Amino acid sequence: MNIDELYQTIILDHYREKHHVGLREPFDAQVHHVNPSCGDELTLRVHVDGDVIQDVSYEGVGCSISQASTSVMTDLVIGKGVEHSMGLYDDFLEMMHSKGKIVPDEERFEDAIAFAGVSKFPARVKCALLSWSALRDAVGQTSDKES
């Protein structure tokens, strides 16, 4: 199996067996994002305690890439600090805009490394970024409430 096939398998596995799907309480912020270019939709909730993302839950409809990216993202940020998670968002965004030129750190990205191949297809980048943008906005809402 070559690396592209492995990445496709990771994406399909997360699409078929979504992690953290289903809107849960308690939550501190809820956002709804839509990708107008393809119609993918996502409602995402976050629960933040202090500076730690305690929970992320979601309901969404869309392609395998947007759904798998959401599943992977939740695994990477739940239980982690807000600062760490927003740094991961920045790094994921950079990778997705690299057109396949950035080789991500597998230890840091875990299953999100599979989306490095998606970055070669500009039409699919927005699909992969939908949940990450929703997370950034939801976490921003929680910090706005604290101010």
Phi, psi and chi 1 to 4 in degrees:
 res  aa     phi    psi   chi1   chi2   chi3   chi4
   1 MET       -  127.7  177.6 -178.8  -66.1      -
   2 ASN   -83.9  172.6   70.6   33.2      -      -
   3 ILE   -63.7  -38.5 -164.3   78.6      -      -
   4 ASP   -64.4  -38.6  -71.4  -28.7      -      -
   5 GLU   -66.1  -38.5  -71.3  172.0  -20.6      -
   6 LEU   -62.6  -44.9  175.4   62.4      -      -
   7 TYR   -62.8  -41.2  -71.3  170.6      -      -
   8 GLN   -62.5  -38.7  -71.7  172.0    2.6      -
   9 THR   -64.7  -42.9  -60.6      -      -      -
  10 ILE   -60.4  -45.9  -69.8  170.1      -      -
  11 ILE   -62.8  -46.0  -69.7  170.7      -      -
  12 LEU   -65.1  -37.5  -71.9  174.4      -      -
  13 ASP   -61.6  -44.6  -74.7  -10.6      -      -
  14 HIS   -70.2  -29.2  -85.7  -85.0      -      -
  15 TYR   -70.0  -41.9  174.7   66.0      -      -
  16 ARG   -74.4  -38.8  -70.7 -177.3 -171.2  121.4
  17 GLU  -121.4   76.1  -61.1  -70.4  -29.7      -
  18 LYS   -67.4  136.3  -61.7  171.1 -170.7   80.5
  19 HIS   -94.3  136.9  -58.8  179.1      -      -
  20 HIS    67.5   21.1  -50.4  -74.0      -      -
  21 VAL   -75.9  149.0   69.9      -      -      -
  22 GLY   104.2  123.6      -      -      -      -
  23 LEU   -69.6  129.4  -64.1  172.3      -      -
  24 ARG  -122.4  160.2  -68.8 -172.8  -64.9  -85.4
  25 GLU  -117.5  156.9  -65.1 -174.4   13.6      -
  26 PRO   -76.4  160.6   30.6  -34.1      -      -
  27 PHE  -146.5  152.8   64.2   95.7      -      -
  28 ASP  -103.1  -22.0  -58.3  -59.0      -      -
  29 ALA  -153.2  146.8      -      -      -      -
  30 GLN  -134.1  135.4  176.3  175.0  -59.1      -
  31 VAL  -130.5  156.6  -63.4      -      -      -
  32 HIS  -127.8  121.0 -176.8   77.4      -      -
  33 HIS  -119.9  145.5  -80.9 -141.1      -      -
  34 VAL  -130.5  137.1  176.8      -      -      -
  35 ASN   -94.3  103.2 -179.9   -9.5      -      -
  36 PRO   -66.0  -21.5   19.3  -26.0      -      -
  37 SER   -74.2  -24.5   62.4      -      -      -
  38 CYS  -133.2  -12.5   67.0      -      -      -
  39 GLY    92.7    2.0      -      -      -      -
  40 ASP   -58.7  140.3  -68.4   -9.2      -      -
  41 GLU  -132.0  147.6  -70.0 -169.6   41.3      -
  42 LEU  -148.2  128.5  176.0   69.3      -      -
  43 THR  -109.4  125.3  -60.2      -      -      -
  44 LEU  -129.5  136.5 -177.3  130.4      -      -
  45 ARG  -117.7  143.4  -69.3  178.8  173.9  174.1
  46 VAL  -128.1  145.9  -64.0      -      -      -
  47 HIS  -123.4  117.3  173.8   50.8      -      -
  48 VAL  -117.2  132.2  177.2      -      -      -
  49 ASP  -121.0  112.1 -174.2    7.7      -      -
  50 GLY    66.8 -117.5      -      -      -      -
  51 ASP  -115.2   22.8   66.7  -15.8      -      -
  52 VAL  -117.1  132.7  175.6      -      -      -
  53 ILE   -79.2  105.5  -63.0  173.0      -      -
  54 GLN   -79.3  -34.5  -65.5  -66.1  -30.4      -
  55 ASP  -155.2  148.7 -168.4   30.8      -      -
  56 VAL  -136.3  126.9  178.6      -      -      -
  57 SER  -133.6  159.7   62.0      -      -      -
  58 TYR  -160.0  161.4   64.6   95.7      -      -
  59 GLU  -133.3  136.1  -73.3  -69.9  -22.5      -
  60 GLY  -156.2  159.9      -      -      -      -
  61 VAL  -130.9  141.1  -67.0      -      -      -
  62 GLY   158.9 -169.6      -      -      -      -
  63 CYS   -70.6  168.5   69.5      -      -      -
  64 SER   -61.4  -34.1   60.4      -      -      -
  65 ILE   -67.8  -46.7  -69.0  171.5      -      -
  66 SER   -66.5  -40.2   71.6      -      -      -
  67 GLN   -69.0  -43.4  -64.8  -69.7  -67.1      -
  68 ALA   -67.0  -39.1      -      -      -      -
  69 SER   -61.9  -38.4 -177.2      -      -      -
  70 THR   -65.0  -45.2  -53.6      -      -      -
  71 SER   -59.3  -47.2  176.3      -      -      -
  72 VAL   -63.7  -44.7  168.0      -      -      -
  73 MET   -59.2  -42.8 -177.7  -92.2  -56.8      -
  74 THR   -62.2  -40.6   61.0      -      -      -
  75 ASP   -60.4  -36.6  -74.9  -13.8      -      -
  76 LEU   -78.0  -24.8  -71.9  171.6      -      -
  77 VAL  -110.6  -24.3  -57.5      -      -      -
  78 ILE   -63.9  128.0  -68.0  174.1      -      -
  79 GLY    86.2    0.3      -      -      -      -
  80 LYS  -105.8  161.8  -60.0  -68.2 -165.3  -65.0
  81 GLY   -69.3  152.2      -      -      -      -
  82 VAL   -60.3  -45.1  168.1      -      -      -
  83 GLU   -60.7  -45.3 -172.4  175.2  -33.5      -
  84 HIS   -59.3  -46.0  167.8   84.4      -      -
  85 SER   -66.1  -38.6  -61.3      -      -      -
  86 MET   -72.1  -30.3  -68.0  -58.3   95.4      -
  87 GLY   -66.5  -39.1      -      -      -      -
  88 LEU   -65.1  -40.3 -164.6   57.8      -      -
  89 TYR   -57.0  -48.5  162.2   82.5      -      -
  90 ASP   -59.1  -43.6  -69.3  -21.9      -      -
  91 ASP   -67.8  -38.6  -67.1  -14.5      -      -
  92 PHE   -65.7  -42.8 -170.8   81.0      -      -
  93 LEU   -59.8  -45.0 -178.4   66.7      -      -
  94 GLU   -61.2  -44.2 -178.5 -178.5   15.9      -
  95 MET   -61.8  -42.7  177.0 -176.3   72.8      -
  96 MET   -67.9  -25.2  -68.1  -48.7  -60.3      -
  97 HIS   -94.9    4.5  -71.4  -68.0      -      -
  98 SER   -84.3   -8.9   76.3      -      -      -
  99 LYS    56.4   35.8  -62.3 -178.7  179.8  161.8
 100 GLY    85.9    7.2      -      -      -      -
 101 LYS   -87.8  -17.3  -66.0 -178.0  177.4  132.8
 102 ILE   -98.8  128.9  -69.2  178.2      -      -
 103 VAL   -99.9  109.7  177.4      -      -      -
 104 PRO   -73.6  158.7   24.6  -29.6      -      -
 105 ASP   -73.3  113.5  177.0   -4.6      -      -
 106 GLU   -61.9  -35.3 -170.1  171.4   -5.4      -
 107 GLU   -66.3  -38.2  -81.6 -170.9   39.0      -
 108 ARG   -76.6  -41.6  179.7  164.1  167.0   75.3
 109 PHE   -89.7  -20.8  -84.2   82.4      -      -
 110 GLU    48.5 -126.4  -61.9  177.0   18.8      -
 111 ASP   -67.6  -18.3  -78.9   -5.4      -      -
 112 ALA   -64.9  -15.2      -      -      -      -
 113 ILE   -59.2  -25.8 -163.5  167.9      -      -
 114 ALA   -62.2  -22.9      -      -      -      -
 115 PHE   -83.6   -2.4  -64.9   91.6      -      -
 116 ALA   -59.3  -38.5      -      -      -      -
 117 GLY   -68.6  -32.8      -      -      -      -
 118 VAL   -64.1  -30.5  173.5      -      -      -
 119 SER   -62.6  -15.0   72.9      -      -      -
 120 LYS   -78.2   -8.9  -62.1  173.1 -171.5  172.8
 121 PHE  -119.2   92.0  -56.4   97.0      -      -
 122 PRO   -52.0  -33.9  -25.9   33.1      -      -
 123 ALA   -67.1  -20.4      -      -      -      -
 124 ARG  -100.0   -9.9  -56.2  -46.6  -59.0  -96.1
 125 VAL   -60.6  -43.2  167.1      -      -      -
 126 LYS   -61.6  -32.9  -74.8 -175.7 -179.6  179.2
 127 CYS   -62.3  -46.9  -58.8      -      -      -
 128 ALA   -69.2  -29.1      -      -      -      -
 129 LEU   -87.8  -10.9  -71.7  173.4      -      -
 130 LEU   -53.0  -52.5 -177.6   66.6      -      -
 131 SER   -69.8  -35.2   61.0      -      -      -
 132 TRP   -65.9  -39.4  -69.1   85.8      -      -
 133 SER   -66.9  -39.5  -62.6      -      -      -
 134 ALA   -63.1  -42.3      -      -      -      -
 135 LEU   -60.4  -46.7  175.7   71.9      -      -
 136 ARG   -57.9  -44.9 -178.0 -161.9   59.3 -154.2
 137 ASP   -66.8  -42.6  -70.3   -9.0      -      -
 138 ALA   -65.1  -44.7      -      -      -      -
 139 VAL   -63.6  -37.9  166.9      -      -      -
 140 GLY   -60.4  -37.9      -      -      -      -
 141 GLN   -65.3  -36.9  -74.7 -178.2   17.9      -
 142 THR   -68.8  -36.9   66.5      -      -      -
 143 SER   -74.1  -29.5   62.2      -      -      -
 144 ASP   -64.8  -36.4  -69.7  -13.8      -      -
 145 LYS   -67.5  -32.2  -71.8  178.5 -175.5  176.5
 146 GLU   -74.5  -25.0  -68.5  175.1    8.1      -
 147 SER   -72.8      -  -59.6      -      -      -
